[in-house]
Amino acid sequence: MFSVLLKPRPDLPKVFLSQHSFLKIQMPMRMLGVIGLATLLFACQSTPKEEAPVAPVIQQQIPAPIELTPQQKVVERLLSEADYCLSQNKLLNPITDNAHDRYRSVLLMDPQNERAKLGLQTIALRYVELARTAAKRGNLSEAQTHIRYARGIDNNPVVQDAAETLRKQVASTPAPKPYQASEGEVVLDAKLLQAKDAQITSQLTGVAKKAKDTDQFVLIIARTDAEGRWVYQQLRNAVPGYLVRGDIKLGSPTRVKLVKSLD
């Protein structure tokens, strides 16, 4: 509580202040004290933090799908089919269902199509791997065939390097001694076989008839699986109505032999 002491001024007349008058002076001072305390308490209270403004939500617009032209639809279909053939290792064969022809068809319509270019490069590298595998087995003729396929598809630096390596290997390999056929074996001339000459067909016809007469198996040794299947088909064609029993093994030179058992 605050008290105020009023001193008399000499220029004013003396006035007697009663107790009642003194209380009138004290009351305003008390109110001033209460108001000041309330103001101080209000100032000490923490000012509430203002909430950060929420950014407006922007809805992302999804672009409408691009409509493909008829040619683009054909390209996409051929690429899908080519990729599937590649996954199934249908590189150049079958003739009507292979990866190579489909990638080539795409490039005829779209010469800069990177997916088709990569597909052809992959096929070429597959043949490089086949060539290296054949060379390790000592079958240089088969290796050269695979390299020739690779160079015809995509003669990139990897293929060229593999071709040069194979060329050096062939040059450093001594010429093989002529194969001595064992009893009952028929060796097929490589050049005539590659040309599918009539002499080869005649030789195989004689083998097939003998196999039928003696009820023996035919063991086919061929440079490639495709070559062995072709030889077997000629044997079957030579004796209609008779099932030629046999087996195909990889080897060189290409030959056929009658055996009593395939064990």
Number of C-alpha atoms within 10 A of each C-alpha: 9 10 12 9 6 8 6 11 8 7 6 7 8 9 7 8 9 8 8 8 10 14 11 10 12 14 13 11 15 14 12 12 13 12 12 12 12 12 11 11 10 11 10 9 8 7 8 6 6 6 6 6 6 6 6 6 6 6 6 6 6 6 6 6 6 6 8 10 9 8 12 14 12 14 22 13 13 20 20 14 17 27 20 14 20 20 11 11 14 18 22 17 14 10 11 9 15 21 30 25 17 24 24 19 17 24 16 12 13 14 12 11 14 10 14 25 16 13 21 23 19 18 21 27 22 17 22 26 17 18 27 22 15 20 18 10 12 16 19 22 16 21 24 21 14 22 27 18 17 29 18 10 20 20 18 13 9 15 22 16 13 17 23 12 13 19 13 10 14 17 10 9 10 8 8 6 6 7 9 8 12 9 8 11 17 17 19 19 14 15 9 13 17 10 9 13 12 11 13 19 19 13 16 24 18 13 21 25 17 14 23 15 9 11 14 19 19 25 22 24 22 22 21 18 14 11 18 22 15 13 24 23 13 17 26 18 16 19 16 9 8 14 12 22 17 18 15 18 14 15 18 18 18 21 21 25 20 22 17 12 10 12 4
